[in-house]
């Protein structure tokens, strides 16, 4: 609280004039309550503020018993997505009637539409994502985001539907196939409307 200090000595007057002597009043303000309020406000805002939660990707792992229960998947039900160091996406899907000699290039902006079409054609499709050794983490996250969007779209019509996917390392054989596909293309086309 504020306090007023009165001077201890009376002021001296010069002469016998009618002028009153000026009195100096000393004012002392006690800052303790203000500091208490400041700290209370600081603690209040620290406790009630919502910090941004770290964003994480939800991954559903199979149960431990699933290791013994292996399921054979036909080669025609496998869709392989290969991602190189530059973030270029290639796909490969060997059908029983027509095996693919080389992976085909897939522009990033067409990935969602492509996954929707492939899953509509084959409901038993299992997508395998293979990334080159020094690929960017963002490329993997972008592909999984697109897969989650496709899964949500399918769940609107069938709530029990689940997107089957797997993340595996790229083998030397797949790496060589990827290099052959790039060489056969003669270069990766630039996306329309901007730089890659």
C-alpha angles and dihedrals in degrees: 000000000000120000132193119221117208116212113254097218123061114241116258118241123214115216129336099288126140092246115115118226116251114250120212114213116202114217122200120185118204106222097188097097091047091052089049091052092047092053092045090052091047092051091045093054092044092053098043100040115104111220118207108270116233110260114235136175117243112232120186110209121203118248119266091250089063091077091073094043101068117179121209113225121200117239090239088061093056122095113188120201113195120195122193129206092270092055095254113151124220127177136204130188119171110206121198092242097043125021116203115242095201136010115264125230117250121193112230093236090059096050098097094047090046093052091047092052094046093049092047090052093047119022090186092059118140115198118212116195115203121184127195114249099261098034120141119261089226091064091057092046091050091053093048090048090055090048090052091051090051090048091052091050092052092045090060089070099029115024092192094057116114129188110237111216141153136192115219138168117261111251124218090253092055090046090055090047089052092051091048091050091051091048091049091052093051092225140342112281116240114245115257114259103021151007123301 
